[in-house]
Amino acid sequence: MTATPVTEGTNFDAGAPVGLFQASPREAAATSEQAFYDVSRDGQRFLINTEARQTAVEPMTLILNWTAKLKK
């Protein structure tokens, strides 16, 4: 993601782009998808739609009839 300083007034001047951070937006699933990010109103935060990384899956423990175990 990059930002470019802009000067308005009598003349319009765009400065050199500056890198803000690295991002890996996901690929579009449909041609109607156009925006993969949004910026907060104050310009301090970005929300970027990215693919979730695969992580090791921990086993789940399911306890049935747990209320009976409380009475013991």
C-alpha positions as CSV (number, residue, x, y, z in Angstrom):
1,M,0.0,0.0,0.0
2,T,1.4,3.4,-0.9
3,A,0.6,7.0,-0.3
4,T,1.4,10.0,-2.5
5,P,1.7,13.6,-1.1
6,V,-0.5,16.0,-3.0
7,T,-0.3,19.8,-3.1
8,E,-3.4,21.7,-4.3
9,G,-3.8,25.3,-5.2
10,T,-3.0,27.2,-8.3
11,N,-1.0,24.2,-9.5
12,F,-1.6,20.5,-8.7
13,D,1.6,18.7,-7.7
14,A,1.8,15.0,-6.8
15,G,5.0,13.9,-5.0
16,A,6.8,10.6,-5.1
17,P,4.8,7.6,-3.8
18,V,5.9,6.3,-0.4
19,G,5.4,2.8,0.8
20,L,3.2,2.5,3.9
21,F,3.1,-1.3,4.5
22,Q,3.0,-4.7,2.8
23,A,-0.4,-6.3,2.2
24,S,-1.6,-9.4,0.4
25,P,-5.2,-8.8,-0.6
26,R,-7.1,-11.9,-1.7
27,E,-8.0,-12.5,-5.4
28,A,-11.4,-11.3,-6.6
29,A,-14.1,-14.0,-6.5
30,A,-16.4,-12.1,-8.9
31,T,-16.0,-9.3,-11.4
32,S,-18.4,-7.2,-9.2
33,E,-15.8,-7.1,-6.4
34,Q,-13.7,-3.9,-6.7
35,A,-12.6,-2.8,-3.3
36,F,-10.4,-5.0,-1.2
37,Y,-9.7,-2.4,1.5
38,D,-11.3,0.5,3.4
39,V,-9.8,3.3,5.4
40,S,-11.1,4.7,8.7
41,R,-12.5,8.2,8.7
42,D,-9.4,9.5,10.5
43,G,-7.1,7.8,8.0
44,Q,-5.2,6.0,10.8
45,R,-6.4,2.4,10.2
46,F,-6.9,0.2,7.2
47,L,-9.2,-2.9,6.9
48,I,-7.9,-5.2,4.2
49,N,-9.7,-8.3,2.9
50,T,-7.0,-11.0,2.9
51,E,-6.9,-14.8,2.8
52,A,-6.6,-16.5,6.1
53,R,-3.4,-18.3,6.6
54,Q,-3.6,-22.0,7.4
55,T,-2.5,-22.8,10.9
56,A,-2.1,-26.0,12.8
57,V,-5.6,-27.2,13.9
58,E,-5.8,-28.1,17.6
59,P,-8.1,-30.9,18.6
60,M,-11.4,-29.9,20.1
61,T,-12.6,-31.4,23.4
62,L,-16.3,-31.8,23.8
63,I,-17.7,-32.6,27.2
64,L,-21.2,-34.0,27.2
65,N,-23.5,-33.8,30.3
66,W,-21.1,-31.4,32.0
67,T,-23.7,-30.3,34.5
68,A,-23.7,-33.8,36.0
69,K,-20.0,-33.5,36.6
70,L,-20.6,-30.2,38.6
71,K,-22.8,-32.2,41.1
72,K,-20.0,-34.6,42.0
